[in-house]
Amino acid sequence: MITGINGVRIRRAAAVVGTGALLAGGALTAPAQAATAPSVSAKGAFMLNSATGSTLYSKYADTKRPMASTTKIMTARVVLSTPDLNLDRKITVRQAYRDYVTAKGASTADLKTGDKVTIRQLLHAMLLPSGCDAAMALADTFGTGTTTSARTKSFISKMNAKADTLGLTNTHFDSFDGNSTQNTNYTTPRDLAKLARSAMKYSTFAGIVKKPKTVQYATTSTGGTRTYTWYNTNQLLGSYSGAIGVKTGTNTPSGPCLVFAATRNDKTVIGVLLNDQYRYTDAAKLLDYAFGTSSASTMRLRTLPTGAQRD
């Protein structure tokens, strides 16, 4: 089922975007004659008005699906809600984080054993190149217990507790990075959009996920300086005018996933596409639908450099 602005049921159709403005005043509202909602290839999709939380688009919005690395939005959300958080606290990279990435064949920020990196840098490393090593470092740091296994398990419990607090009734985590261990790492498009909306209220999170690239400096185990250059796997950034985040995700059970956000004329929308092989063009179509524009047909995706992580 697909529903359009304000939850009105509409028939699946190709995108037909009018030239009239879809938005009026300070909030996203349905015009007298709304443009026809676009058809997207996602198994599940949802889009909301960030200011009000109202539904702008819905397709199987409450069907549970695996979410791959979009899981890391919750990892960041838990870290950022930690009382008395010091983003400049330094963490020493453990070999276990690198071993985990190797064992999983997971995306990586290529953190080097012994390097001292800040919590802020770990958030960059997790959210831009989708580093599972950085996600593990954060889970290990903010969980409780006497072993890495115990601490990461504790952190995942915190993720589920936060999901309950946020009212994400159709979401469950069994991993800190989306590499599911029990096939019980799932969400719905609606829940994931609500999570992203919550995370984007943190200026640190919003400031990180809008960056196409970052260069960070860390202290090595011998006291030297290492330069890390990380590219954002979200190719909508720098491609669609107004795009401001937020996170990609891809693995075999999940398919290509994308949580996206954009702002135009002080109006922000947040959307989710789960299992969508055309996630970037479909995101652009949905954003055009929300903004009453027609950018998708001319959008050219930002190219990631050779060697940059893909997710």
C-alpha positions as CSV (number, residue, x, y, z in Angstrom):
1,M,0.0,0.0,0.0
2,I,1.2,3.5,-0.9
3,T,-0.2,6.6,0.8
4,G,0.6,10.2,0.0
5,I,0.6,13.4,1.9
6,N,-1.3,13.2,5.2
7,G,-1.9,9.5,4.7
8,V,-4.3,9.7,1.8
9,R,-4.4,6.4,-0.2
10,I,-3.3,6.9,-3.8
11,R,-2.7,4.5,-6.7
12,R,0.9,3.5,-7.5
13,A,2.0,5.6,-10.5
14,A,5.0,7.0,-12.2
15,A,6.3,10.3,-10.8
16,V,4.4,13.3,-12.2
17,V,5.6,16.5,-10.4
18,G,3.8,19.7,-11.1
19,T,5.5,23.1,-11.2
20,G,3.3,24.6,-8.5
21,A,4.8,24.8,-5.1
22,L,3.9,21.9,-2.8
23,L,4.8,23.8,0.3
24,A,3.1,26.8,1.8
25,G,4.0,28.8,4.9
26,G,6.3,27.5,7.5
27,A,5.3,23.8,7.5
28,L,4.9,21.1,4.9
29,T,1.2,21.0,4.0
30,A,-0.9,19.4,1.3
31,P,-1.8,21.8,-1.5
32,A,-5.3,22.0,-3.0
33,Q,-4.1,19.7,-5.8
34,A,-1.2,17.5,-4.7
35,A,1.2,16.1,-7.2
36,T,0.8,12.4,-7.9
37,A,2.9,10.4,-5.5
38,P,5.9,8.7,-7.2
39,S,6.4,5.0,-7.5
40,V,9.5,3.7,-5.9
41,S,11.1,0.3,-6.1
42,A,11.7,0.0,-2.3
43,K,10.2,-2.9,-0.5
44,G,9.3,-0.3,2.2
45,A,9.3,3.5,2.2
46,F,8.3,6.4,4.4
47,M,8.8,10.1,4.5
48,L,7.8,12.7,7.1
49,N,7.8,16.4,7.8
50,S,10.7,16.9,10.3
51,A,9.1,19.9,12.0
52,T,5.7,18.2,12.7
53,G,6.3,14.5,12.3
54,S,3.4,14.3,9.9
55,T,3.4,11.6,7.1
56,L,4.2,12.7,3.6
57,Y,4.6,9.3,1.9
58,S,4.1,5.7,3.0
59,K,4.7,2.3,1.4
60,Y,4.5,-0.7,3.7
61,A,5.6,1.6,6.4
62,D,5.0,-0.8,9.2
63,T,6.4,-3.9,7.7
64,K,9.5,-5.2,9.6
65,R,12.6,-5.5,7.5
66,P,16.4,-5.8,8.2
67,M,18.1,-2.4,8.1
68,A,21.9,-3.1,7.5
69,S,24.1,-0.2,8.5
70,T,21.3,2.3,9.1
71,T,21.5,0.6,12.5
72,K,24.4,2.9,13.2
73,I,22.0,5.8,13.6
74,M,20.8,4.2,16.8
75,T,24.4,3.5,17.9
76,A,25.1,7.2,17.5
77,R,21.8,8.2,19.2
78,V,22.7,6.1,22.3
79,V,26.2,7.6,22.5
80,L,25.0,11.1,22.1
81,S,22.4,10.8,24.9
82,T,25.0,9.6,27.4
83,P,25.0,11.9,30.4
84,D,28.0,14.2,30.7
85,L,29.3,13.0,27.3
86,N,32.8,14.3,26.5
87,L,33.2,14.2,22.7
88,D,36.9,14.9,23.0
89,R,37.6,11.9,25.2
90,K,40.3,9.8,23.6
91,I,39.8,6.0,23.0
92,T,42.7,3.7,22.0
93,V,41.9,1.5,19.0
94,R,42.1,-2.2,19.8
95,Q,43.1,-5.0,17.5
96,A,39.8,-6.6,18.3
97,Y,38.0,-3.9,16.3
98,R,40.1,-4.7,13.2
99,D,39.7,-8.4,13.7
100,Y,35.9,-8.0,13.8
101,V,35.8,-6.2,10.5
102,T,38.0,-8.8,8.9
103,A,35.9,-11.7,10.2
104,K,32.6,-10.0,9.1
105,G,34.0,-8.7,5.8
106,A,32.4,-5.4,6.9
107,S,32.8,-1.8,5.9
108,T,35.6,-0.1,7.7
109,A,37.2,3.2,8.6
110,D,40.5,1.4,8.7
111,L,41.3,2.4,12.2
112,K,44.8,1.5,13.2
113,T,45.6,-0.5,16.3
114,G,47.0,1.7,19.1
115,D,45.8,5.0,17.6
116,K,44.1,7.4,20.0
117,V,40.9,8.8,18.5
118,T,38.2,10.9,20.1
119,I,34.6,10.0,20.5
120,R,33.7,12.7,18.0
121,Q,36.2,11.1,15.5
122,L,34.7,7.7,16.1
123,L,31.2,9.1,15.2
124,H,32.7,10.5,12.0
125,A,34.3,7.1,11.3
126,M,31.1,5.3,11.8
127,L,28.7,7.6,10.0
128,L,30.7,8.6,7.0
129,P,32.6,5.5,5.7
130,S,30.2,3.4,7.7
131,G,33.1,1.9,9.8
132,C,32.0,-1.2,11.7
133,D,35.3,-0.9,13.5
134,A,34.3,2.5,14.8
135,A,30.8,1.2,15.7
136,M,32.4,-1.6,17.7
137,A,34.8,0.9,19.4
138,L,31.8,3.0,20.5
139,A,29.8,0.0,21.7
140,D,32.8,-1.3,23.6
141,T,33.4,2.1,25.2
142,F,29.8,2.9,26.2
143,G,28.7,-0.6,27.2
144,T,29.4,-2.1,30.7
145,G,31.2,-5.3,31.6
146,T,34.6,-6.8,32.1
147,T,35.1,-8.1,28.5
148,T,34.5,-6.6,25.0
149,S,31.8,-9.2,24.4
150,A,30.0,-8.2,27.6
151,R,30.3,-4.5,26.9
152,T,29.1,-4.7,23.3
153,K,26.2,-6.9,24.5
154,S,25.4,-4.4,27.2
155,F,25.4,-1.6,24.6
156,I,23.0,-3.4,22.3
157,S,20.7,-3.6,25.3
158,K,20.9,0.1,25.6
159,M,20.0,0.4,21.9
160,N,16.8,-1.6,22.5
161,A,16.0,0.4,25.7
162,K,16.3,3.6,23.7
163,A,14.1,2.2,21.0
164,D,11.4,1.6,23.6
165,T,11.8,5.1,25.0
166,L,11.4,6.6,21.5
167,G,8.3,4.5,20.9
168,L,9.8,2.4,18.1
169,T,7.5,-0.5,18.7
170,N,8.5,-2.5,15.6
171,T,12.3,-2.2,16.0
172,H,14.8,-4.6,17.6
173,F,18.6,-4.6,17.6
174,D,20.9,-7.6,17.9
175,S,24.0,-5.8,16.7
176,F,25.7,-2.4,17.0
177,D,26.4,-2.0,13.3
178,G,23.7,-4.0,11.3
179,N,25.7,-7.2,10.9
180,S,22.9,-9.3,12.5
181,T,23.9,-12.1,14.8
182,Q,20.5,-13.7,15.3
183,N,18.4,-12.4,12.4
184,T,16.6,-10.2,14.8
185,N,18.0,-6.8,13.8
186,Y,15.0,-5.2,12.2
187,T,12.9,-2.0,11.9
188,T,10.2,-0.5,9.8
189,P,10.4,2.5,7.5
190,R,8.2,4.5,9.9
191,D,10.3,3.6,13.0
192,L,13.5,4.4,11.2
193,A,12.3,7.8,10.1
194,K,11.3,8.5,13.6
195,L,14.7,7.5,14.9
196,A,16.5,9.6,12.3
197,R,14.3,12.6,13.2
198,S,15.3,12.1,16.8
199,A,19.0,11.8,16.0
200,M,19.0,14.9,13.7
201,K,18.0,17.0,16.7
202,Y,21.5,16.5,18.0
203,S,23.7,19.2,16.4
204,T,26.7,16.9,16.5
205,F,24.9,14.2,14.6
206,A,23.4,16.5,12.1
207,G,26.8,18.2,11.6
208,I,28.5,15.0,10.9
209,V,26.1,13.3,8.5
210,K,25.9,16.3,6.2
211,K,29.6,16.1,5.4
212,P,30.6,14.5,2.1
213,K,34.2,14.2,3.4
214,T,36.2,14.7,6.5
215,V,39.9,14.8,7.3
216,Q,40.8,13.8,10.9
217,Y,44.1,13.6,12.8
218,A,44.9,11.0,15.4
219,T,47.8,10.2,17.7
220,T,49.6,7.0,16.9
221,S,50.9,4.5,19.5
222,T,54.4,5.9,19.0
223,G,53.3,9.5,19.5
224,G,53.2,10.5,15.9
225,T,50.2,11.9,13.9
226,R,48.1,9.8,11.5
227,T,45.8,11.4,9.0
228,Y,42.4,9.8,8.3
229,T,40.4,10.8,5.2
230,W,36.8,9.5,5.2
231,Y,34.2,9.9,2.5
232,N,30.5,9.8,3.2
233,T,28.9,6.7,1.5
234,N,25.7,8.7,1.0
235,Q,26.0,9.8,-2.6
236,L,22.8,11.9,-2.3
237,L,25.0,14.5,-0.6
238,G,26.4,16.9,-3.2
239,S,24.0,15.5,-5.8
240,Y,20.6,16.6,-4.7
241,S,20.3,20.3,-3.8
242,G,19.5,20.6,-0.1
243,A,20.4,17.1,0.9
244,I,21.7,17.1,4.5
245,G,22.2,13.4,5.4
246,V,21.7,10.8,6.8
247,K,22.9,7.2,6.4
248,T,23.3,4.3,3.9
249,G,23.1,0.6,4.6
250,T,23.7,-2.5,2.4
251,N,24.0,-6.2,3.1
252,T,22.6,-9.4,1.7
253,P,19.5,-9.7,3.8
254,S,18.7,-6.0,3.7
255,G,19.5,-5.0,0.2
256,P,20.4,-1.3,-0.5
257,C,18.9,1.0,2.2
258,L,18.9,4.7,2.6
259,V,17.8,7.1,5.3
260,F,17.8,10.6,3.7
261,A,17.0,14.2,4.6
262,A,16.9,17.5,2.8
263,T,16.1,21.1,3.5
264,R,14.8,23.7,1.1
265,N,13.4,27.1,2.1
266,D,13.8,26.3,5.8
267,K,11.6,23.2,5.4
268,T,13.1,19.8,6.2
269,V,11.9,16.3,5.3
270,I,13.3,12.9,6.3
271,G,12.7,9.7,4.4
272,V,13.6,6.0,4.5
273,L,14.0,3.5,1.7
274,L,14.5,-0.2,2.6
275,N,15.7,-2.7,0.0
276,D,15.7,-0.3,-2.9
277,Q,18.1,-0.9,-5.8
278,Y,17.4,2.6,-7.1
279,R,17.7,4.3,-3.7
280,Y,19.2,7.6,-4.7
281,T,17.0,8.3,-7.7
282,D,14.0,7.2,-5.7
283,A,15.0,9.4,-2.8
284,A,15.3,12.3,-5.2
285,K,11.8,11.5,-6.6
286,L,10.3,11.5,-3.1
287,L,12.1,14.8,-2.2
288,D,10.8,16.4,-5.4
289,Y,7.3,15.2,-4.4
290,A,7.7,16.8,-1.0
291,F,9.2,20.1,-2.3
292,G,7.1,20.4,-5.4
293,T,10.3,20.4,-7.6
294,S,11.7,18.4,-10.4
295,S,15.4,17.8,-9.7
296,A,15.5,14.0,-9.9
297,S,15.6,13.8,-13.7
298,T,18.7,15.9,-13.9
299,M,20.5,14.7,-10.8
300,R,24.0,13.4,-11.3
301,L,25.4,11.4,-8.4
302,R,28.5,12.4,-6.6
303,T,31.3,10.0,-7.5
304,L,33.2,8.3,-4.6
305,P,37.0,8.1,-5.1
306,T,38.7,4.8,-5.8
307,G,39.2,3.0,-2.6
308,A,36.5,4.8,-0.7
309,Q,34.1,2.6,1.3
310,R,30.7,1.7,-0.4
311,D,27.7,0.9,1.6
